[in-house]
Amino acid sequence: MPPFPHPAATALRTLASAGDPSQLLPAREQMAFTLGFHIVLVPFGVALTTLMLVANYRGLRHGDDQAMLLAQRWSKVAAVLFAVGAVSGTVLTFELGILWPGLMGKYGAAFGFPFTIEGIFFFLEAIFVSIYIYGWKHLPPWAHFWTGVPVVLSGVGGTASVIAANSWMNQPGGFTLRGGRVVDISPARVFFNGAFWLEAIHMLFAAYIVAGLMVAGVYAVGLLRGRRDRYHRNGFLIGFLVGGAAVPAQIVIGDFIARAVFNDEPRKFAALEMVPATDTHVPETLLGVLIDNRVRYGLQIPDAASLLAGFSPATRITGLGAIPADVRPDGPTVSVVHLAFDIMVGLSFALLALVAWYAWLWWRRREAVPANRWFLGCSAVSGLAALTSLECGWVVTEVGRQPWTVVRVLLTRDAVTTQGNLWPFFAASLAIYTAVGTGAVLVLLSMRRRWHSGGDERVDVPYGGPDRPPAGADPAHAGDPGIAGHTGKTAEGR
């Protein structure tokens, strides 16, 4: 992903310095907006298809037509969001070349390689999404299920490819710069650079958390409104278990990444922890801002930053003052990175508490879906919390890299175009994304209204009619209460 700030940075950033090109601010703001829009869609392209397959398997294995109905509906939602993501991702690709010729012109031979791989995965995903949607009425049940597996794998591969490009910006390698030209490129070292594995795993876990908890939140609202049929219980449980299972692992991976940043990118770590001067026994600052190289309005925990960075209060942390002035991030930039980091971590631990709450409620009553209204209310907003945490994570990695586009190789002010007025281009992008986003929301709302009324689904259960189990399922499980722990007719809840 591009190395530019999220729109949240706009309110706090100062005016561009006199030495910066006039195109730098609009270029960064445009990239911020389009990236911030596109990243919302990524988790659904990666993880919603996994939820779809889980429900599909449940329907085939246990004759659960409500799980099958979920799979069918989620596949249609995934197709809509895939189409929107294709549009927003294509615009991002054009922006890289138009707005940042200093990056693509000199380093495109290396930086562009992961995007070539991503393009292959994208086309595979598009092909198999189409086959899977078509296959609901035209393929045998298990053959149809297996056509969904490449959709999931392509989504994972495509995301990992984009993360390879982004992580290469943090730890560039696999090339030689000779006479101002990139030569001797090693595609494997470009793709599997020093930051790749941790960042790729971190993003994939984030995708599963966001998609899983967003889906669970939708069905939690239905449960709060008294719709405790198997359809809503299945929808909540599949989403919550997939998303919730990734939360503890994500926190562990995040800790490894923070320590890797401490070792490999001391400048970014100083911004994350808002450390003005190099020192030991550095406190952990919660919230706060950096004004005149002093930390203001924050709550400090003595020695905690040093302890977390090196497992010892005596760990020395490089401060912002040790960074050369021409590549030192300014106060507003540091404040944005630090606050985004605090919000990301804080929300992650709040989600971990929600997962622990679910485990405790299950242990006490053995209910797959607890009836506790406070728990369901928190679950209903957990998806929005996860999405906010994801956005803040991208603020941390993109704004935290400033003023570099490629760390220690290319400054952002040297990467931006020097031609034309970019503000009209930015305005056109705003209009396009607003239209596409509005259209997507209207389509999804229309689908929701139709499904809520039961209009076209009563006679459209895949592989079979509404009163019999899916073809190929074990008839003995036709009335199985399934993972929701709910007894009743197989078509209940329509």
C-alpha positions, 0 to 999 in steps of 0.5 A: 500500500502507498506510504501516505497519511490517512485523512485523520492526519489532515486536522492536525498537520501543519502547513507544508514546509517551504521547501516541499513541492506544491503538489505534495499536500494534495497528492498525500491527501488524495492517496490518504482518502483513496487508501482509507476507502479501499482498506475498508473493503479488503477484509471482506475480500479476504475473510468474508469468503472464508465465513461463506465457506464455513457456512457452506460446509456446515450446510452440506455436512449437517443438512443445515439449510439455514447455514446454507442460506447464510452462505448463499447470501454472504456470497452475494455480498462478497461479490458486490464488495469485490466489484467495489474493491476492484474499482477503488483498487484500480484507481489506486494503481493509476494514482501510483503512476500519476502522483508518484513518478519518483517512486515508480519511475526509478524503483518501479522495477522492484516495487512493481513486482509484488503488484504483478503477483497481486494482479494474478491473484486478483484475476483468479479471484474474479474468475472463481467468484463468478464460478462460485456464484454461478454454481449455486444452481448449476453444480453438484454440492461438493463440487460447488463448495470446492470452487470457493476454496480458490476464492479464499486462497486468491484473496489471501495471496493478493493481500500478501502480495500488496503487503509485500510491496508495503513492507518493502518500503519499510525494509527495501532490499533485493536490488542494486542502485547503480548510476541512478538505476535499479539493477540486479533485482532479486524478486524473491528478496523483494517479495520476502523482505525483512518485514514481510512475514510479520506484516503479512500475518498481521494484516491477514489476522486483522482482515479476519477480525474485521470481517468476522466481528462486522458480520457477528455485529449484524446478527447481534442486532437481530438477536437483540431484537428478539430474532433468536432463530437458528439463522441469526444464531448461526450468523452470529456464531460463525462470524464471532468465532472466526473473528474472535479466534484471531484476536489473541493471536493478533495481539501477540503478532502486534507485540512482535512487530512493535519490537521489530520496529524498535530494532529496525526503524528507531525513528518510527518507534520514537514516534509511536512512543512519543519519545523526545530524547534518547534515554533509558527508563522511558515511560509509556505515554498514553494519549497526549500530544507533542508540542515544542518537542515536549509531551503534553496532556498524556498519562505516563507509566514509568519505565514501561516503554523501555520494559516493553521494548527490551524487557528491561527498564534500562533499555535505551530508546532512540529519541526524536532529537537524535534524528537528523532535522531534514528527516525528522517528523514534525510534532503534528505528525508524531502526535497523529502516529502516537494517538493512532497507535494508542487507539489501535492497541486500546481497541485491540485489548477491548476486543480481547476482553469481549472474547474473554467475556464470551468464553466466560459466559460459555463456560458458565452456561454452555450456551453457544450464543449467550442471551446476555444483552450487555454482551450482545450490545458490545458485540453489535459494535465490535465490528466498528471497533475492529474497523477503526483499529484497522484504519488506525493501524494503517495510519501508524504504518503509513504516516509513521514512515514519513518523511520517507516513501522508501525508508533511507532510500527515497523521500516523499517530497522527491517521489511526488509529481511536479506537474500540474494542479492536483486539487481538481484530480483530488476532487474528481476522485472524491466524486468517483469514490462517493458515487461508488460507495453510495451505490454499494450501500444502496445495493446492500440495503436493497438486498437486506430488505429483500432478504428480510421479507423472504421474497426470493429465498423461500423457493431458492434454497441451493441444491434443494427445496425449502423443506428438504435438506441440501442434496448430498447431506445426511438426512439424519441431520436434517433437524440438527440444531447445529452450532447454534444449539437451537432446536426446531424445523430446518426452515425455521426463522424465515 
